[in-house]
Amino acid sequence: MAIVLGPNHYGKAEIHLVRVYRDTARHEIRDVLVSTSLRGDFDAAHVRGDQADVLPTDSQKNAVFAYAKEHGVGEIEDFALALGRYFTGIESVTAARIEVDEGGWQRIGDHDHAFVRSGRESRTTTVTVQAGGAHVVSGVKELTVMKSSGSQFRGFRRDRYTTLEEADDRILATALTARWRHLDGDTAPGLVDWSARHAAIRSMLLDAFAATHSRALQHTLWSMGRAVLDAQPDLAEIRLTAPNLHHFVVDLEPFGLDNPGEVFHAADRPYGLIDATVQRDDAPPGPSWSA
Protein backbone atom coordinates (compact mmCIF):
# COMPACT_ATOMS: atom_id res chain seq x y z
CA MET A 1 0.00 0.00 0.00
CA ALA A 2 1.62 3.25 -1.18
CA ILE A 3 1.59 6.54 0.71
CA VAL A 4 0.85 9.48 -1.58
CA LEU A 5 0.30 13.20 -1.24
CA GLY A 6 -3.34 14.22 -1.20
CA PRO A 7 -5.01 17.50 -2.20
CA ASN A 8 -3.07 20.58 -1.18
CA HIS A 9 -3.04 24.33 -1.63
CA TYR A 10 -1.16 27.27 -0.22
CA GLY A 11 -1.31 31.05 -0.08
CA LYS A 12 -1.12 34.20 2.02
CA ALA A 13 -3.79 34.65 4.68
CA GLU A 14 -5.41 37.90 5.81
CA ILE A 15 -3.39 40.50 3.94
CA HIS A 16 -4.66 43.70 5.56
CA LEU A 17 -4.88 46.30 2.83
CA VAL A 18 -6.02 49.88 3.33
CA ARG A 19 -6.41 51.86 0.11
CA VAL A 20 -6.81 55.62 0.48
CA TYR A 21 -8.06 57.57 -2.53
CA ARG A 22 -6.54 61.08 -2.45
CA ASP A 23 -7.58 62.23 -5.93
CA THR A 24 -9.44 65.16 -4.39
CA ALA A 25 -9.44 66.90 -1.01
CA ARG A 26 -12.33 64.63 -0.03
CA HIS A 27 -10.70 61.26 0.60
CA GLU A 28 -12.23 57.79 0.26
CA ILE A 29 -11.03 54.75 2.18
CA ARG A 30 -11.26 51.00 1.55
CA ASP A 31 -10.23 48.53 4.24
CA VAL A 32 -10.02 44.85 3.20
CA LEU A 33 -8.56 41.55 4.32
CA VAL A 34 -7.41 39.48 1.33
CA SER A 35 -6.49 35.79 1.48
CA THR A 36 -5.02 33.93 -1.49
CA SER A 37 -4.94 30.17 -2.05
CA LEU A 38 -3.30 28.55 -5.06
CA ARG A 39 -3.71 25.02 -6.42
CA GLY A 40 -1.50 23.23 -8.89
CA ASP A 41 1.06 20.45 -9.25
CA PHE A 42 3.09 21.21 -6.16
CA ASP A 43 3.96 17.61 -5.33
CA ALA A 44 7.69 18.24 -5.78
CA ALA A 45 7.65 21.00 -3.19
CA HIS A 46 6.15 18.65 -0.60
CA VAL A 47 7.87 15.39 -1.45
CA ARG A 48 11.33 16.53 -2.58
CA GLY A 49 11.55 20.08 -1.27
CA ASP A 50 11.82 21.40 -4.84
CA GLN A 51 10.32 24.91 -4.98
CA ALA A 52 10.68 25.48 -8.74
CA ASP A 53 6.90 25.68 -9.28
CA VAL A 54 6.08 27.55 -6.07
CA LEU A 55 5.22 31.24 -6.24
CA PRO A 56 6.17 32.55 -2.77
CA THR A 57 3.36 33.72 -0.55
CA ASP A 58 5.31 36.96 -0.19
CA SER A 59 4.92 37.48 -3.94
CA GLN A 60 1.19 36.89 -3.61
CA LYS A 61 1.04 39.57 -0.89
CA ASN A 62 2.95 41.99 -3.09
CA ALA A 63 0.60 41.35 -6.00
CA VAL A 64 -2.39 42.28 -3.84
CA PHE A 65 -0.84 45.61 -2.86
CA ALA A 66 0.32 46.36 -6.41
CA TYR A 67 -3.10 45.61 -7.91
CA ALA A 68 -4.71 47.93 -5.35
CA LYS A 69 -2.42 50.74 -6.53
CA GLU A 70 -2.56 50.03 -10.27
CA HIS A 71 -6.24 49.15 -10.61
CA GLY A 72 -7.85 50.31 -7.37
CA VAL A 73 -10.01 48.06 -5.21
CA GLY A 74 -13.37 48.84 -6.77
CA GLU A 75 -16.00 46.17 -6.23
CA ILE A 76 -14.45 43.47 -4.06
CA GLU A 77 -15.83 40.78 -6.38
CA ASP A 78 -14.11 42.38 -9.38
CA PHE A 79 -10.90 42.84 -7.37
CA ALA A 80 -10.90 39.15 -6.41
CA LEU A 81 -11.63 38.08 -9.98
CA ALA A 82 -8.72 40.17 -11.28
CA LEU A 83 -6.32 38.68 -8.74
CA GLY A 84 -7.53 35.15 -9.46
CA ARG A 85 -7.05 35.58 -13.18
CA TYR A 86 -3.57 36.98 -12.63
CA PHE A 87 -2.46 34.04 -10.49
CA THR A 88 -3.91 31.41 -12.84
CA GLY A 89 -1.87 33.01 -15.62
CA ILE A 90 1.24 31.66 -13.87
CA GLU A 91 2.27 28.39 -15.51
CA SER A 92 2.29 26.17 -12.41
CA VAL A 93 -1.03 27.44 -11.02
CA THR A 94 -4.20 25.64 -12.12
CA ALA A 95 -6.70 27.33 -9.78
CA ALA A 96 -6.79 30.32 -7.46
CA ARG A 97 -9.18 31.05 -4.64
CA ILE A 98 -9.36 34.64 -3.41
CA GLU A 99 -11.25 35.70 -0.30
CA VAL A 100 -11.92 39.35 0.50
CA ASP A 101 -13.58 40.74 3.63
CA GLU A 102 -14.32 44.46 3.68
CA GLY A 103 -14.91 46.45 6.85
CA GLY A 104 -17.08 49.53 6.70
CA TRP A 105 -15.86 53.03 7.48
CA GLN A 106 -18.32 55.91 7.64
CA ARG A 107 -17.43 59.55 7.29
CA ILE A 108 -17.56 61.53 10.54
CA GLY A 109 -20.14 64.19 9.83
CA ASP A 110 -19.15 65.77 6.54
CA HIS A 111 -15.42 65.74 7.25
CA ASP A 112 -13.19 65.22 4.21
CA HIS A 113 -10.74 62.80 5.81
CA ALA A 114 -12.07 61.55 9.16
CA PHE A 115 -13.92 58.24 9.50
CA VAL A 116 -15.47 55.96 12.12
CA ARG A 117 -15.67 52.16 11.86
CA SER A 118 -19.27 51.00 11.55
CA GLY A 119 -19.43 48.04 13.91
CA ARG A 120 -18.19 44.50 13.29
CA GLU A 121 -20.21 43.81 10.14
CA SER A 122 -18.18 43.13 7.01
CA ARG A 123 -18.96 42.50 3.37
CA THR A 124 -17.30 39.39 1.93
CA THR A 125 -16.53 37.62 -1.31
CA THR A 126 -14.82 34.37 -2.29
CA VAL A 127 -13.80 33.89 -5.92
CA THR A 128 -12.45 30.70 -7.50
CA VAL A 129 -10.78 30.99 -10.90
CA GLN A 130 -9.86 27.78 -12.73
CA ALA A 131 -10.07 26.12 -16.11
CA GLY A 132 -13.64 26.41 -17.30
CA GLY A 133 -14.39 29.75 -15.68
CA ALA A 134 -14.80 31.65 -12.46
CA HIS A 135 -17.23 31.20 -9.59
CA VAL A 136 -18.25 34.00 -7.24
CA VAL A 137 -19.69 33.85 -3.73
CA SER A 138 -20.64 37.07 -1.93
CA GLY A 139 -21.84 37.59 1.58
CA VAL A 140 -21.93 39.36 4.89
CA LYS A 141 -20.41 38.54 8.29
CA GLU A 142 -21.43 39.64 11.77
CA LEU A 143 -24.80 41.06 10.70
CA THR A 144 -26.08 41.40 14.27
CA VAL A 145 -29.87 41.46 14.67
CA MET A 146 -32.36 41.09 17.50
CA LYS A 147 -36.12 40.69 17.97
CA SER A 148 -37.53 41.48 21.39
CA SER A 149 -40.72 39.53 20.61
CA GLY A 150 -42.19 37.36 17.87
CA SER A 151 -40.05 34.30 18.63
CA GLN A 152 -40.92 31.03 20.33
CA PHE A 153 -39.34 27.64 20.95
CA ARG A 154 -41.54 24.78 22.04
CA GLY A 155 -42.47 21.19 21.25
CA PHE A 156 -38.84 20.07 21.10
CA ARG A 157 -37.56 16.57 21.84
CA ARG A 158 -36.62 15.83 25.42
CA ASP A 159 -34.24 13.37 27.01
CA ARG A 160 -33.25 12.75 30.63
CA TYR A 161 -30.86 15.72 30.54
CA THR A 162 -33.37 18.26 29.26
CA THR A 163 -34.07 21.14 31.64
CA LEU A 164 -34.94 23.86 29.11
CA GLU A 165 -38.40 25.32 29.52
CA GLU A 166 -40.62 25.95 26.53
CA ALA A 167 -40.87 29.59 25.46
CA ASP A 168 -43.91 31.24 23.84
CA ASP A 169 -42.26 34.65 23.59
CA ARG A 170 -38.50 35.15 23.79
CA ILE A 171 -35.70 37.35 22.54
CA LEU A 172 -34.15 36.13 19.30
CA ALA A 173 -30.69 37.49 18.52
CA THR A 174 -27.87 36.41 16.23
CA ALA A 175 -24.73 37.64 14.48
CA LEU A 176 -25.51 36.26 11.04
CA THR A 177 -23.03 35.10 8.44
CA ALA A 178 -24.69 34.70 5.04
CA ARG A 179 -23.01 33.72 1.76
CA TRP A 180 -24.73 33.51 -1.59
CA ARG A 181 -23.43 31.92 -4.81
CA HIS A 182 -23.98 33.75 -8.08
CA LEU A 183 -24.97 32.02 -11.29
CA ASP A 184 -23.56 34.91 -13.35
CA GLY A 185 -20.23 35.31 -11.56
CA ASP A 186 -17.90 34.65 -14.50
CA THR A 187 -18.25 38.11 -16.03
CA ALA A 188 -16.16 41.05 -17.12
CA PRO A 189 -15.77 43.91 -14.61
CA GLY A 190 -18.76 46.22 -14.53
CA LEU A 191 -21.33 43.78 -15.96
CA VAL A 192 -22.77 42.95 -12.53
CA ASP A 193 -23.57 45.70 -10.04
CA TRP A 194 -22.26 43.76 -7.06
CA SER A 195 -22.88 46.59 -4.59
CA ALA A 196 -26.51 47.02 -5.59
CA ARG A 197 -27.12 43.28 -5.41
CA HIS A 198 -25.41 43.06 -2.01
CA ALA A 199 -27.49 45.93 -0.65
CA ALA A 200 -30.72 44.36 -1.95
CA ILE A 201 -29.94 40.95 -0.45
CA ARG A 202 -28.91 42.44 2.89
CA SER A 203 -32.19 44.36 2.99
CA MET A 204 -34.17 41.19 2.17
CA LEU A 205 -32.44 39.28 4.96
CA LEU A 206 -33.30 42.00 7.46
CA ASP A 207 -36.90 42.30 6.27
CA ALA A 208 -37.45 38.53 6.49
CA PHE A 209 -35.88 38.37 9.95
CA ALA A 210 -38.20 41.11 11.17
CA ALA A 211 -41.36 39.83 9.51
CA THR A 212 -41.08 36.11 10.32
CA HIS A 213 -42.86 34.92 13.44
CA SER A 214 -40.07 32.58 14.44
CA ARG A 215 -40.85 29.10 15.71
CA ALA A 216 -37.10 28.45 15.96
CA LEU A 217 -33.92 30.01 14.62
CA GLN A 218 -33.94 27.25 11.98
CA HIS A 219 -37.38 28.42 10.85
CA THR A 220 -36.13 32.00 10.59
CA LEU A 221 -33.09 31.02 8.50
CA TRP A 222 -35.30 29.09 6.07
CA SER A 223 -37.60 32.11 5.72
CA MET A 224 -34.67 34.45 5.12
CA GLY A 225 -33.01 32.20 2.55
CA ARG A 226 -36.23 31.51 0.67
CA ALA A 227 -37.05 35.24 0.50
CA VAL A 228 -33.66 35.96 -1.07
CA LEU A 229 -33.87 33.20 -3.70
CA ASP A 230 -37.46 34.09 -4.59
CA ALA A 231 -36.35 37.63 -5.43
CA GLN A 232 -32.90 36.95 -6.90
CA PRO A 233 -33.01 34.62 -9.95
CA ASP A 234 -29.25 35.01 -10.51
CA LEU A 235 -28.40 33.19 -7.27
CA ALA A 236 -27.90 29.42 -7.04
CA GLU A 237 -28.01 29.12 -3.26
CA ILE A 238 -27.51 30.90 0.02
CA ARG A 239 -25.81 29.50 3.11
CA LEU A 240 -26.56 30.93 6.52
CA THR A 241 -24.71 30.46 9.80
CA ALA A 242 -26.30 31.86 12.92
CA PRO A 243 -25.16 31.65 16.53
CA ASN A 244 -28.15 31.79 18.86
CA LEU A 245 -27.21 34.66 21.16
CA HIS A 246 -29.17 33.55 24.21
CA HIS A 247 -30.93 36.02 26.50
CA PHE A 248 -32.15 34.62 29.82
CA VAL A 249 -34.76 36.29 32.01
CA VAL A 250 -33.16 37.25 35.32
CA ASP A 251 -34.88 36.03 38.48
CA LEU A 252 -35.52 39.20 40.50
CA GLU A 253 -37.87 37.62 43.05
CA PRO A 254 -35.14 37.54 45.76
CA PHE A 255 -35.22 41.34 45.61
CA GLY A 256 -39.01 41.57 45.72
CA LEU A 257 -39.22 42.57 42.08
CA ASP A 258 -41.36 41.23 39.25
CA ASN A 259 -39.65 40.67 35.89
CA PRO A 260 -42.21 40.15 33.09
CA GLY A 261 -39.63 39.76 30.34
CA GLU A 262 -37.90 43.10 30.84
CA VAL A 263 -34.45 42.35 32.33
CA PHE A 264 -32.23 39.71 30.72
CA HIS A 265 -28.79 38.22 31.12
CA ALA A 266 -27.09 38.18 27.70
CA ALA A 267 -24.90 35.05 27.68
CA ASP A 268 -21.94 35.11 25.29
CA ARG A 269 -21.15 31.37 25.60
CA PRO A 270 -21.96 28.61 25.17
CA TYR A 271 -24.36 29.29 22.32
CA GLY A 272 -26.38 27.28 19.85
CA LEU A 273 -24.97 27.37 16.32
CA ILE A 274 -27.33 26.82 13.42
CA ASP A 275 -26.27 26.25 9.79
CA ALA A 276 -28.67 26.03 6.87
CA THR A 277 -28.43 26.02 3.08
CA VAL A 278 -31.35 27.14 0.93
CA GLN A 279 -30.80 26.26 -2.72
CA ARG A 280 -32.39 25.74 -6.08
CA ASP A 281 -32.75 22.02 -6.77
CA ASP A 282 -31.21 22.41 -10.25
CA ALA A 283 -28.29 24.65 -9.22
CA PRO A 284 -24.86 23.60 -10.55
CA PRO A 285 -22.11 22.87 -8.00
CA GLY A 286 -19.83 25.70 -7.01
CA PRO A 287 -16.16 25.15 -6.14
CA SER A 288 -15.96 28.43 -4.22
CA TRP A 289 -17.54 26.69 -1.22
CA SER A 290 -14.55 24.42 -0.75
CA ALA A 291 -11.25 25.43 0.85
Phi, psi and omega in degrees: 000120184277152173254123184232161177281131178270193181303143181208158176201163180207161179179193179250127185259137170054057172286113184271108184247126171243120181249117178257128177262115185246028184295333177228179178292341179263103187281155170238151183226138175233131185232110186227152168252124182243130174238133179249149177212120184250142174241151179172194178271086182251023181302319184298325180295322181281314191276321184246355183073021181268115186263016188301329182259008185261118171278119185304148176296333176296323177294322178296317176301313182298323179297320179299312180294319181295318179297323179297325178283313187286322187243351187077172178273314179058213175292134184295331176295316179293323178298315179294320177298317180297317179295317180298318180291327176296312184293324179285351172281352176277133194306318187276355185259123180260338180205147177226136177241123183241125176249136178226127173245130181244125174272149184265132172243135178246143179295137176280113184058232176244028183290143185286333185213037175230133188224159174230139180286132186266074174071196185264352182296140176222149174269142187228158167211151172227123182240133172245123177246127180203177177304131181100351175134190181238151180230133187239130171241131175243168180180191180217143175240151175056041172278097190268122185226157180210143169239129180274355176201179178079026178220139178222166175205107185206166178076018184279161178293145179237147169230190186288352178258000184284124175239350185297132176275149176291148183233125175270338180208114185219166171285136173240120181220145179203159171248091193285137163248123179232136177227133182235140184259127183275143172276341184245036186284334184274076186229166173284153179305137177092349182279336175243130176275085185299320182295317180295319179295317178300313181298319180295316181293317177302316179297320178295319178300315180294316181298317181292322176300315183290321188277336185284124169283107192278125172266352175181161176298326176301316180298320179294317180297318177300316181296320179293313181296318180295321179299320180293312182292326177300325186262348186236089183293345181269011176252140177273320183195165175224135179245132185235134176235127188220110169288136177274103184277093191292140173235120184250132177296130181277134177281109181256005180302323178302341181255011180071028183241140173275148179222080180279065177069043181241329181240126186232153167262120178270109183270129181273337177196152354289167180218150171291147180229116186247130175240138178211144174243129174245124190216161171279139186290345179250016183288137177290157178292155182231114183293347180293344178288330186277160181286000000 
